[in-house]
Amino acid sequence: MPTPSGERGPELRHDASARAPAASPRSAAGAELLGVLWSAWSAADPRAAVREAVGAAAAALADGRGDEPASYTLLRGLEMLGERGPVAVGGARHASFLDAAAAQQDAFRASPRLATLRARADGGVAAARAALEVNPAYAPAQVALGRALLREGRAAAARAVLEDVEAPERVQGAALALARARAETGDFEKALLAAARETNAPGPYGIEPSIPDPAIRGEVEEVRGLARLSLGAVDAGARALLQATVEGSGRARRALALHAQRKDVQRALARLARDASLSRQARALAGILGR
């Protein structure tokens, strides 16, 4: 059975359940729901599989069959889908995802994964530190703190936290956050190394269930682009920022517009506008910015 920390991936949970005492019907139902969410990673349509898990968890909670795994399945699934609310949990209806996460974390105070969901929804340093108090070794909570510090512009503090995360490949977005922290502290070569470790959706090897997140893919390209530009690889940097912009990264677009004022970047963009390996949208954007 999975522990409330979620530290074991699904392949380990099967082994653990063979040695564990028999579960109550209620906890067994919650574990089964969570298993459906874990399996979404390998589904033909991952988002549809996540929606199935979310619907089943919502029904279980509405019927009074909810426990910590069911609550986590519902909220983690909604987070994976990018849905922000309103959220119904059992008989309660919450105006936002953050309100729902706060209520469930209050109901299951020993759960670091629910505390981390709340911290990610909140986005602040205080909420992330509160999640770490539940379990200081829970890597997703460490990453939540690192990202919160980055949002506050405290890159050195964020890097100190993120460098200590063990196996960042097991936490969606962890290596990306480390790459950004390294880039923002001027360590561009190591930023590229960290970006290369971002798996986006670690699947059965992850600490949490996950499916690929297009926003993470775009953000990785943005960090790579900025790092490469800073290291003098102008064509490669401009190409990465173009790709991130096409994938919807507003930060990449702003960075590209800023750096396009440089003559060497303008020349690189003019070359990329004629590069048949790029999409038509990317070539058109390069042509506009490279004038």
Summary of the structure (lengths in Angstrom):
residues: 291
radius of gyration: 20.8
end to end distance: 59.4
largest distance: 68.8
contacts: 1026
relative contact order: 0.07
helix: 68%
strand: 2%
